[in-house]
Amino acid sequence: MYHIKNDKRCIKSAARTREALRGLLAEKPLSEITVTDIQKRAGIGRSTFYRLFDNTDDVLLYLIEEEFRDMVKSYREMEWIEFTRHLIGSIISESKVIINVSSSGKMHVISRALRNDITQEAEAGRYIFDSLSRYMIAIFIGGCISLVTAWDENGREETLDELAKMMRKALDYNAITEILTRQAQ
């Protein structure tokens, strides 16, 4: 977990660390990025790094939470199909980072970051938020991330609106049943 105190120096060092990881992710796989790489790129000392973060996964979690926090805050003002479109668009805009993270086997960190953001917003809004809600959010986020990953692997041909419609159909239980029980011709 990251440990960023609410003072200017900590916030500035954390932001530099986050941006250092973003730059490194554009250059090489996450699995090859070390704490030393991040702290050197950020221009911070090793002790400063460990005061803020426990490991590279913590920096990744912080990066993703910060990226999606503002977008997630707007979800209560949107219809779910529009929010789905918005989330998929945000994932696409970060697709280089997400695909790098995916190929490094660390998708759970991205899912966790998005779940944290959505959960915090839902709880702040005084909605009934039970374990079923948490599972539904996990399924929704996992589906959106998987959809963008498949879209990238298949040549990025579909539009954002087409992807949002696919996601909506994929979450429709009747449609899933229909698809999974179709007879081969």
Contact map, one row per residue, 1 for C-alpha under 8 A:
11100000000000000000000000000000000000000000000000001100010000000000000000000000000000000000000000000000000000000000000000000000000000000000000000000000000000000000000000000000000000000
11110000000000000000000000000000000000000000000000011100011001000000000000000000000000000000000000000000000000000000000000000000000000000000000000000000000000000000000000000000000000000
11111000000000000000000000000000000000000000000000111000000000000000000000000000000000000000000000000000000000000000000000000000000000000000000000000000000000000000000000000000000000000
01111100011001000000000000000000000000000000000000011000000000000000000000000000000000000000000000000000000000000000000000000000000000000000000000000000000000000000000000000000000000000
00111110011000000000000000000000000000000000000000000000000000000000000000000000000000000000000000000000000000000000000000000000000000000000000000000000000000000000000000000000000000000
00011111011000000000000000000000000000000000000000000000000000000000000000000000000000000000000000000000000000000000000000000000000000000000000000000000000000000000000000000000000000000
00001111111000000000000000000000000000000000000000000000000000000000000000000000000000000000000000000000000000000000000000000000000000000000000000000000000000000000000000000000000000000
00000111111100000000000000000000000000000000000000000000000000000000000000000000000000000000000000000000000000000000000000000000000000000000000000000000000000000000000000000000000000000
00000011111110000000000000000000000000000000000000000000000000000000000000000000000000000000000000000000000000000000000000000000000000000000000000000000000000000000000000000000000000000
00011111111111000000000000000000000000000000000000010000000000000000000000000000000000000000000000000000000000000000000000000000000000000000000000000000000000000000000000000000000000000
00011111111111100000000000000000000000000000000000000000000000000000000000000000000000000000000000000000000000000000000000000000000000000000000000000000000000000000000000000000000000000
00000001111111110000000000000000000000000000000000000000000000000000000000000000000000000000000000000000000000000000000000000000000000000000000000000000000000000000000000000000000000000
00000000111111111000000000000000000000000101000100000000000000000000000000000000000000000000000000000000000000000000000000000000000000000000000000000000000000000000000000000000000000000
00010000011111111100000000000000000000000000000000010000000000000000000000000000000000000000000000000000000000000000000000000000000000000000000000000000000000000000000000000000000000000
00000000001111111110000000000000000000000000000000000000000000000000000000000000000000000000000000000000000000000000000000000000000000000000000000000000000000000000000000000000000000000
00000000000111111111000000000000000000000110000000000000000000000000000000000000000000000000000000000000000000000000000000000000000000000000000000000000000000000000000000000000000000000
00000000000011111111100000000000000001101101000010000000001000000000000000000000000000000000000000000000000000000000000000000000000000000000000000000000000000000000000000000000000000000
00000000000001111111110000000000000000000000000000000000001101100000000000000000000000000000000000000000000000000000000000000000000000000000000000000000000000000000000000000000000000000
00000000000000111111111000000000000000000100000000000000000000100000000000000000000000000000000000000000000000000000000000000000000000000000000000000000000000000000000000000000000000000
00000000000000011111111100000000000001101100000000000000000000000000000000000000000000000000000000000000000000000000000000000000000000000000000000000000000000000000000000000000000000000
00000000000000001111111110000000000001000000000000000000001100000000000000000000000000000000000000000000000000000000000000000000000000000000000000000000000000000000000000000000000000000
00000000000000000111111111000000000000000000000000000000000000100000000000000000000000000000000010000000000000000000000000000000000000000000000000000000000000000000000000000000000000000
00000000000000000011111111100000000000000000000000000000000000000000000000000000000000000000000000000000000000000000000000000000000000000000000000000000000000000000000000000000000000000
00000000000000000001111111110000100001000000000000000000000000000000000000000000000000000000000000000000000000000000000000000000000000000000000000000000000000000000000000000000000000000
00000000000000000000111111111100100000000000000000000000000000000000000000000000000000000000000110010000000000000000000000000000000000000000000000000000000000000000000000000000000000000
00000000000000000000011111110000000000000000000000000000000000000000000000000000000000000000000110000000000000000000000000000000000000000000000000000000000000000000000000000000000000000
00000000000000000000001111111000000000000000000000000000000000000000000000000000000000000000000000000000000000000000000000000000000000000000000000000000000000000000000000000000000000000
00000000000000000000000111111101100000000000000000000000000000000000000000000000000000000000000000000000000000000000000000000000000000000000000000000000000000000000000000000000000000000
00000000000000000000000010111111100000000000000000000000000000000000000000000000000000000000000000011011000000000000000000000000000000000000000000000000000000000000000000000000000000000
00000000000000000000000010011111100000000000000000000000000000000000000000000000000000000000000000011001000000000000000000000000000000000000000000000000000000000000000000000000000000000
00000000000000000000000000001111100000000000000000000000000000000000000000000000000000000000000000000001000000000000000000000000000000000000000000000000000000000000000000000000000000000
00000000000000000000000000011111110000000000000000000000000000000000000000000000000000000000000000000000000000000000000000000000000000000000000000000000000000000000000000000000000000000
00000000000000000000000110011111111011000000000000000001000000000000000000000000000000000000000000000000000000000000000000000000000000000000000000000000000000000000000000000000000000000
00000000000000000000000000000001111111000000000000000001000000000000000000000000000000000000000000000000000000000000000000000000000000000000000000000000000000000000000000000000000000000
00000000000000000000000000000000111111100000000000000011000000000000000000000000000000000000000000000000000000000000000000000000000000000000000000000000000000000000000000000000000000000
00000000000000000000000000000000011111110000010000000000000000000000000000000000000000000000000000000000000000000000000000000000000000000000000000000000000000000000000000000000000000000
00000000000000000000000000000000111111111000000000000000000000000000000000000000000000000000000000000000000000000000000000000000000000000000000000000000000000000000000000000000000000000
00000000000000001001100100000000111111111100000000000000000000000000000000000000000000000000000000000000000000000000000000000000000000000000000000000000000000000000000000000000000000000
00000000000000001001000000000000001111111111110010000000000000000000000000000000000000000000000000000000000000000000000000000000000000000000000000000000000000000000000000000000000000000
00000000000000000000000000000000000111111111100000000000000000000000000000000000000000000000000000000000000000000000000000000000000000000000000000000000000000000000000000000000000000000
00000000000000001001000000000000000011111111000000000000000000000000000000000000000000000000000000000000000000000000000000000000000000000000000000000000000000000000000000000000000000000
00000000000010011011000000000000000001111111000000000000000000000000000000000000000000000000000000000000000000000000000000000000000000000000000000000000000000000000000000000000000000000
00000000000000010000000000000000000000111111100000000000000000000000000000000000000000000000000000000000000000000000000000000000000000000000000000000000000000000000000000000000000000000
00000000000010001000000000000000000000111111110110000000000000000000000000000000000000000000000000000000000000000000000000000000000000000000000000000000000000000000000000000000000000000
00000000000000000000000000000000000000110011111110000000000000000000000000000000000000000000000000000000000000000000000000000000000000000000000000000000000000000000000000000000000000000
00000000000000000000000000000000000100100001111111000000000000000000000000000000000000000000000000000000000000000000000000000000000000000000000000000000000000000000000000000000000000000
00000000000000000000000000000000000000000000111111100000000000000000000000000000000000000000000000000000000000000000000000000000000000000000000000000000000000000000000000000000000000000
00000000000010000000000000000000000000000001111111110000000000000000000000000000000000000000000000000000000000000000000000000000000000000000000000000000000000000000000000000000000000000
00000000000000001000000000000000000000100001111111111100000000000000000000000000000000000000000000000000000000000000000000000000000000000000000000000000000000000000000000000000000000000
00000000000000000000000000000000000000000000011111111110000000000000000000000000000000000000000000000000000000000000000000000000000000000000000000000000000000000000000000000000000000000
00100000000000000000000000000000000000000000001111111100000000000000000000000000000000000000000000000000000000000000000000000000000000000000000000000000000000000000000000000000000000000
01110000010001000000000000000000000000000000000111111100000000000000000000000000000000000000000000000000000000000000000000000000000000000000000000000000000000000000000000000000000000000
11110000000000000000000000000000000000000000000011111111011000000000000000000000000000000000000000000000000000000000000000000000000000000000000000000000000000000000000000000000000000000
11000000000000000000000000000000000000000000000011111111010000000000000000000000000000000000000000000000000000000000000000000000000000000000000000000000000000000000000000000000000000000
00000000000000000000000000000000001000000000000001001111111000000000000000000000000000000000000000000000000000000000000000000000000000000000000000000000000000000000000000000000000000000
00000000000000000000000000000000111000000000000000001111111100000000000000000000000000000000000000000000000000000000000000000000000000000000000000000000000000000000000000000000000000000
00000000000000000000000000000000000000000000000000000011111110000000000000000000000000000000000000000000000010000000000000000000000000000000000000000000000000000000000000000000000000000
11000000000000000000000000000000000000000000000000001111111111000000000000000000000000000000000000000000000000000000000000000000000000000000000000000000000000000000000000000000000000000
01000000000000001100100000000000000000000000000000001011111111100000000000000000000000000000000000000000000000000000000000000000000000000000000000000000000000000000000000000000000000000
00000000000000000100100000000000000000000000000000000001111111110000000000000000000000000000000000000000000011000000000000000000000000000000000000000000000000000000000000000000000000000
00000000000000000000000000000000000000000000000000000000111111111000000000000000000000000000000000000000000011011000000000000000000000000000000000000000000000000000000000000000000000000
01000000000000000100000000000000000000000000000000000000011111111100000000000000000000000000000000000000000000001000000000000000000000000000000000000000000000000000000000000000000000000
00000000000000000110010000000000000000000000000000000000001111111110000000000000000000000000000000000000000000000000000000000000000000000000000000000000000000000000000000000000000000000
00000000000000000000000000000000000000000000000000000000000111111111000000000000000000000000000000000000000001001100000000000000000000000000000000000000000000000000000000000000000000000
00000000000000000000000000000000000000000000000000000000000011111111100000000000000000000000000000000000000000001101100000000000000000000000000000000000000000000000000000000000000000000
00000000000000000000000000000000000000000000000000000000000001111111110000000000000000000000000000000000000000000000000000000000000000000000000000000000000000000000000000000000000000000
00000000000000000000000000000000000000000000000000000000000000111111110000000000000000000000000000000000000000000000000000000000000000000000000000000000000000000000000000000000000000000
00000000000000000000000000000000000000000000000000000000000000011111111100000000000000000100000000000000000000000100100000000000000000000000000000000000000000000000000000000000000000000
00000000000000000000000000000000000000000000000000000000000000001111111110000000000000000000000000000000000000000000100000000000000000000000000000000000000000000000000000000000000000000
00000000000000000000000000000000000000000000000000000000000000000111111111000000000000000000000000000000000000000000000000000000000000000000000000000000000000000000000000000000000000000
00000000000000000000000000000000000000000000000000000000000000000001111111100000000001100100000000000000000000000000000000000000000000000000000000000000000000000000000000000000000000000
00000000000000000000000000000000000000000000000000000000000000000001111111100000000000000000000000000000000000000000110010000000000000000000000000000000000000000000000000000000000000000
00000000000000000000000000000000000000000000000000000000000000000000111111110000000000000000000000000000000000000000010010000000000000000000000000000000000000000000000000000000000000000
00000000000000000000000000000000000000000000000000000000000000000000011111111100000000000000000000000000000000000000000000000000000000000000000000000000000000000000000000000000000000000
00000000000000000000000000000000000000000000000000000000000000000000001111111111001000000000000000000000000000000000000000000000000000000000000000000000000000000000000000000000000000000
00000000000000000000000000000000000000000000000000000000000000000000000011111110000000000000000000000000000000000000000000000000000000000000000000000000000000000000000000000000000000000
00000000000000000000000000000000000000000000000000000000000000000000000001111110000000000000000000000000000000000000000000000000000000000000000000000000000000000000000000000000000000000
00000000000000000000000000000000000000000000000000000000000000000000000001111111011000000000000000000000000000000000000000000000000000000000000000000000000000000000000000000000000000000
00000000000000000000000000000000000000000000000000000000000000000000000000111111111000000000000000000000000000000000000000000000000000000000000000000000000000000000000000000000000000000
00000000000000000000000000000000000000000000000000000000000000000000000000100111111100000000000000000000000000000000000000000000000000000000000000000000000000000000000000000000000000000
00000000000000000000000000000000000000000000000000000000000000000000000000000011111110000000000000000000000000000000000000000000000000000000000000000000000000000001100100000000000000000
00000000000000000000000000000000000000000000000000000000000000000000000000000111111111000000000000000000000000000000000000000000000000000000000000000000000000000000000000000000000000000
00000000000000000000000000000000000000000000000000000000000000000000000000100111111111100000000000000000000000000000000000000000000000000000000000000000000000000000000000000000000000000
00000000000000000000000000000000000000000000000000000000000000000000000000000001111111110000000000000000000000000000000000000000000000000000000100000000000000000001001100000000000000000
00000000000000000000000000000000000000000000000000000000000000000000000000000000111111111000000000000000000000000000000000000000000000000000000000000000000000011011000000000000000000000
00000000000000000000000000000000000000000000000000000000000000000000001000000000011111111100000000000000000000000000000000000000000000000000000000000000000000000000000000000000000000000
00000000000000000000000000000000000000000000000000000000000000000000001000000000001111111110000000000000000000000000000000000000000000000000000100000000000000000000000000000000000000000
00000000000000000000000000000000000000000000000000000000000000000000000000000000000111111111000000000000000000000000000000000000000000000000000110010000000000010011000000000000000000000
00000000000000000000000000000000000000000000000000000000000000000000000000000000000011111111100000000000000000000000000000000000000000000000000000000000000000010000000000000000000000000
00000000000000000000000000000000000000000000000000000000000000000001001000000000000001111111110000000000000000000000000000000000000000000000000000000000000000000000000000000000000000000
00000000000000000000000000000000000000000000000000000000000000000000000000000000000000111111111001000000000000000000000000000000000000000000000010010000000000000000000000000000000000000
00000000000000000000000000000000000000000000000000000000000000000000000000000000000000011111111000000000000000000000000000000000000000000000000000010000000000000000000000000000000000000
00000000000000000000000000000000000000000000000000000000000000000000000000000000000000001111111100000000000000000000000000000000000000000000000000000000000000000000000000000000000000000
00000000000000000000000000000000000000000000000000000000000000000000000000000000000000000111111111000000000000000000000000000000000000000000000000000000000000000000000000000000000000000
00000000000000000000000000000000000000000000000000000000000000000000000000000000000000000011111111100000000000000000000000000000000000000000000000010000000000000000000000000000000000000
00000000000000000000000011000000000000000000000000000000000000000000000000000000000000000000111111110000000000000000000000000000000000000000000000000000000000000000000000000000000000000
00000000000000000000010011000000000000000000000000000000000000000000000000000000000000000000011111111000000000000000000000000000000000000000000000000000000000000000000000000000000000000
00000000000000000000000000000000000000000000000000000000000000000000000000000000000000000010011111111100001001000000000000000000000000000000000000000000000000000000000000000000000000000
00000000000000000000000000000000000000000000000000000000000000000000000000000000000000000000001111111110000000000000000000000000000000000000000000001000000000000000000000000000000000000
00000000000000000000000010001100000000000000000000000000000000000000000000000000000000000000000111111111000000000000000000000000000000000000000000000000000000000000000000000000000000000
00000000000000000000000000001100000000000000000000000000000000000000000000000000000000000000000011111111111000000000000000000000000000000000000000000000000000000000000000000000000000000
00000000000000000000000000000000000000000000000000000000000000000000000000000000000000000000000001111111111000000000000000000000000000000000000000000000000000000000000000000000000000000
00000000000000000000000000001000000000000000000000000000000000000000000000000000000000000000000000111111110000000000000000000000000000000000000000000000000000000000000000000000000000000
00000000000000000000000000001110000000000000000000000000000000000000000000000000000000000000000000011111110000000000000000000000000000000000000000000000000000000000000000000000000000000
00000000000000000000000000000000000000000000000000000000000000000000000000000000000000000000000000001111111100000000000000000000000000000000000000000000000000000000000000000000000000000
00000000000000000000000000000000000000000000000000000000000000000000000000000000000000000000000000001111111111000000000000000000000000000000000000000000000000000000000000000000000000000
00000000000000000000000000000000000000000000000000000000000000000000000000000000000000000000000001001100111111100000000000000000000000000000000000000000000000000000000000000000000000000
00000000000000000000000000000000000000000000000000000000000000000000000000000000000000000000000000000000111111110000000000000000000000000000000000000000000000000000000000000000000000000
00000000000000000000000000000000000000000000000000000000100110000000000000000000000000000000000000000000011111111000000000000000000000000000000000000000000000000000000000000000000000000
00000000000000000000000000000000000000000000000000000000000110010000000000000000000000000000000001000000011111111100000000000000000000000000000000000000000000000000000000000000000000000
00000000000000000000000000000000000000000000000000000000000000000000000000000000000000000000000000000000001111111110000000000000000000000100110000000000000000000000000000000000000000000
00000000000000000000000000000000000000000000000000000000000010000000000000000000000000000000000000000000000111111111000000000000000000000000000000000000000000000000000000000000000000000
00000000000000000000000000000000000000000000000000000000000011011000000000000000000000000000000000000000000011111111100000000000000000000000000000000000000000000000000000000000000000000
00000000000000000000000000000000000000000000000000000000000000011001000000000000000000000000000000000000000001111111110000000000000000000000100000000000000000000000000000000000000000000
00000000000000000000000000000000000000000000000000000000000000000000000000000000000000000000000000000000000000111111111000000000000001001100100000000000000000000000000000000000000000000
00000000000000000000000000000000000000000000000000000000000000001000000000000000000000000000000000000000000000011111111100000000000000000000000000000000000000000000000000000000000000000
00000000000000000000000000000000000000000000000000000000000000001001100100000000000000000000000000000000000000001111111110000000000000000000000000000000000000000000000000000000000000000
00000000000000000000000000000000000000000000000000000000000000000000000110000000000000000000000000000000000000000111111111000000000000001000000000000000000000000000000000000000000000000
00000000000000000000000000000000000000000000000000000000000000000000000000000000000000000000000000000000000000000011111111100000000001000000000000000000000000000000000000000000000000000
00000000000000000000000000000000000000000000000000000000000000000000000000000000000000000000000000000000000000000001111111110000000000000000000000000000000000000000000000000000000000000
00000000000000000000000000000000000000000000000000000000000000000000000110000000000000000000000000000000000000000000111111111000000000000000000000000000000000000000000000000000000000000
00000000000000000000000000000000000000000000000000000000000000000000000000000000000000000000000000000000000000000000011111111110100000000000000000000000000000000000000000000000000000000
00000000000000000000000000000000000000000000000000000000000000000000000000000000000000000000000000000000000000000000001111111111100000000000000000000000000000000000000000000000000000000
00000000000000000000000000000000000000000000000000000000000000000000000000000000000000000000000000000000000000000000000111111110000000000000000000000000000000000000000000000000000000000
00000000000000000000000000000000000000000000000000000000000000000000000000000000000000000000000000000000000000000000000011111110000000000000000000000000000000000000000000000000000000000
00000000000000000000000000000000000000000000000000000000000000000000000000000000000000000000000000000000000000000000000001111111000000000000000000000000000000000000000000000000000000000
00000000000000000000000000000000000000000000000000000000000000000000000000000000000000000000000000000000000000000000000001111111100000000000000000000000000000000000000000000000000000000
00000000000000000000000000000000000000000000000000000000000000000000000000000000000000000000000000000000000000000000000000100111110000000000000000000000000000000000000000000000000000000
00000000000000000000000000000000000000000000000000000000000000000000000000000000000000000000000000000000000000000000000001100011111111000000000000000000000000000000000000000000000000000
00000000000000000000000000000000000000000000000000000000000000000000000000000000000000000000000000000000000000000000000000000001111111000000000000000000000000000000000000000000000000000
00000000000000000000000000000000000000000000000000000000000000000000000000000000000000000000000000000000000000000000000000000000111111100000000000000000000000000000000000000000000000000
00000000000000000000000000000000000000000000000000000000000000000000000000000000000000000000000000000000000000000000000000000000111111110000000000000000000000000000000000000000000000000
00000000000000000000000000000000000000000000000000000000000000000000000000000000000000000000000000000000000000000000000000000000111111111000000000000000000000000000000000000000000000000
00000000000000000000000000000000000000000000000000000000000000000000000000000000000000000000000000000000000000000010001000000000111111111100000000000000000000000000000000000000000000000
00000000000000000000000000000000000000000000000000000000000000000000000000000000000000000000000000000000000000000000000000000000001111111110000000000000000000000000000000000000000000000
00000000000000000000000000000000000000000000000000000000000000000000000000000000000000000000000000000000000000000000000000000000000111111111000000000000000000000000000000000000000000000
00000000000000000000000000000000000000000000000000000000000000000000000000000000000000000000000000000000000000000010010000000000000011111111100000000000000000000000000000000000000000000
00000000000000000000000000000000000000000000000000000000000000000000000000000000000000000000000000000000000000100010000000000000000001111111110000000000000000000000000000000000000000000
00000000000000000000000000000000000000000000000000000000000000000000000000000000000000000000000000000000000000000000000000000000000000111111111000000000000000000000000000000000000000000
00000000000000000000000000000000000000000000000000000000000000000000000000000000000000000000000000000000000000000000000000000000000000011111111100000000000000000000000000100000000000000
00000000000000000000000000000000000000000000000000000000000000000000000000000000000000000000000000000000000000100110000000000000000000001111111110000000000000000000000000000000000000000
00000000000000000000000000000000000000000000000000000000000000000000000000000000000000000000000000000000000000100000000000000000000000000111111111000000000000000000000000000000000000000
00000000000000000000000000000000000000000000000000000000000000000000000000000000000000000000000000000000000000000000000000000000000000000011111111100000000000000000001000000000000000000
00000000000000000000000000000000000000000000000000000000000000000000000000000000000100110000000000000000000000000000000000000000000000000001111111110000000000000000001000000000000000000
00000000000000000000000000000000000000000000000000000000000000000000000000000000000000010010000000000000000000000000000000000000000000000000111111111000000000000000000000000000000000000
00000000000000000000000000000000000000000000000000000000000000000000000000000000000000000000000000000000000000000000000000000000000000000000011111111100000000000000000000000000000000000
00000000000000000000000000000000000000000000000000000000000000000000000000000000000000000000000000000000000000000000000000000000000000000000001111111110000000000010001000000000000000000
00000000000000000000000000000000000000000000000000000000000000000000000000000000000000010011001000000000000000000000000000000000000000000000000111111111000000000000000000000000000000000
00000000000000000000000000000000000000000000000000000000000000000000000000000000000000000000000000100000000000000000000000000000000000000000000011111111100000000000000000000000000000000
00000000000000000000000000000000000000000000000000000000000000000000000000000000000000000000000000000000000000000000000000000000000000000000000001111111110000000000000000000000000000000
00000000000000000000000000000000000000000000000000000000000000000000000000000000000000000000000000000000000000000000000000000000000000000000000000111111111111000000000000000000000000000
00000000000000000000000000000000000000000000000000000000000000000000000000000000000000000000000000000000000000000000000000000000000000000000000000011111111100000000000000000000000000000
00000000000000000000000000000000000000000000000000000000000000000000000000000000000000000000000000000000000000000000000000000000000000000000000000001111111100000000000000000000000000000
00000000000000000000000000000000000000000000000000000000000000000000000000000000000000000000000000000000000000000000000000000000000000000000000000000111111110000000000000000000000000000
00000000000000000000000000000000000000000000000000000000000000000000000000000000000000000000000000000000000000000000000000000000000000000000000000000011111110000000000000000000000000000
00000000000000000000000000000000000000000000000000000000000000000000000000000000000000000000000000000000000000000000000000000000000000000000000000000011111111000000000000000000000000000
00000000000000000000000000000000000000000000000000000000000000000000000000000000000000000000000000000000000000000000000000000000000000000000000000000010011111100000000000000000000000000
00000000000000000000000000000000000000000000000000000000000000000000000000000000000000000000000000000000000000000000000000000000000000000000000000000010000111110110000000000000000000000
00000000000000000000000000000000000000000000000000000000000000000000000000000000000000000000000000000000000000000000000000000000000000000000000000000000000011111110000000000000000000000
00000000000000000000000000000000000000000000000000000000000000000000000000000000000010011000000000000000000000000000000000000000000000000000000000000000000001111111000000000000000000000
00000000000000000000000000000000000000000000000000000000000000000000000000000000000010000000000000000000000000000000000000000000000000000000000000000000000000111111100000000000000000000
00000000000000000000000000000000000000000000000000000000000000000000000000000000000000000000000000000000000000000000000000000000000000000000000000000000000001111111110000000000000000000
00000000000000000000000000000000000000000000000000000000000000000000000000000000000010010000000000000000000000000000000000000000000000000000000000100000000001111111111000000000000000000
00000000000000000000000000000000000000000000000000000000000000000000000000000000100110010000000000000000000000000000000000000000000000000000000000000000000000011111111100000000000000000
00000000000000000000000000000000000000000000000000000000000000000000000000000000100000000000000000000000000000000000000000000000000000000000000000000000000000001111111110000000000000000
00000000000000000000000000000000000000000000000000000000000000000000000000000000000000000000000000000000000000000000000000000000000000000000000000000000000000000111111111000000000000000
00000000000000000000000000000000000000000000000000000000000000000000000000000000000100000000000000000000000000000000000000000000000000000000001100100000000000000011111111100000000000000
00000000000000000000000000000000000000000000000000000000000000000000000000000000100100000000000000000000000000000000000000000000000000000000000000000000000000000001111111110000000000000
00000000000000000000000000000000000000000000000000000000000000000000000000000000000000000000000000000000000000000000000000000000000000000000000000000000000000000000111111110011000000000
00000000000000000000000000000000000000000000000000000000000000000000000000000000000000000000000000000000000000000000000000000000000000000000000000000000000000000000011111111011000000000
00000000000000000000000000000000000000000000000000000000000000000000000000000000000000000000000000000000000000000000000000000000000000000001000000000000000000000000001111111011000000000
00000000000000000000000000000000000000000000000000000000000000000000000000000000000000000000000000000000000000000000000000000000000000000000000000000000000000000000000111111111000000000
00000000000000000000000000000000000000000000000000000000000000000000000000000000000000000000000000000000000000000000000000000000000000000000000000000000000000000000000001111111100000000
00000000000000000000000000000000000000000000000000000000000000000000000000000000000000000000000000000000000000000000000000000000000000000000000000000000000000000000000000011111110000000
00000000000000000000000000000000000000000000000000000000000000000000000000000000000000000000000000000000000000000000000000000000000000000000000000000000000000000000000011111111111000000
00000000000000000000000000000000000000000000000000000000000000000000000000000000000000000000000000000000000000000000000000000000000000000000000000000000000000000000000011111111111100000
00000000000000000000000000000000000000000000000000000000000000000000000000000000000000000000000000000000000000000000000000000000000000000000000000000000000000000000000000001111111110000
00000000000000000000000000000000000000000000000000000000000000000000000000000000000000000000000000000000000000000000000000000000000000000000000000000000000000000000000000000111111111000
00000000000000000000000000000000000000000000000000000000000000000000000000000000000000000000000000000000000000000000000000000000000000000000000000000000000000000000000000000011111111000
00000000000000000000000000000000000000000000000000000000000000000000000000000000000000000000000000000000000000000000000000000000000000000000000000000000000000000000000000000001111111000
00000000000000000000000000000000000000000000000000000000000000000000000000000000000000000000000000000000000000000000000000000000000000000000000000000000000000000000000000000000111111100
00000000000000000000000000000000000000000000000000000000000000000000000000000000000000000000000000000000000000000000000000000000000000000000000000000000000000000000000000000000011111110
00000000000000000000000000000000000000000000000000000000000000000000000000000000000000000000000000000000000000000000000000000000000000000000000000000000000000000000000000000000000011111
00000000000000000000000000000000000000000000000000000000000000000000000000000000000000000000000000000000000000000000000000000000000000000000000000000000000000000000000000000000000001111
00000000000000000000000000000000000000000000000000000000000000000000000000000000000000000000000000000000000000000000000000000000000000000000000000000000000000000000000000000000000000111
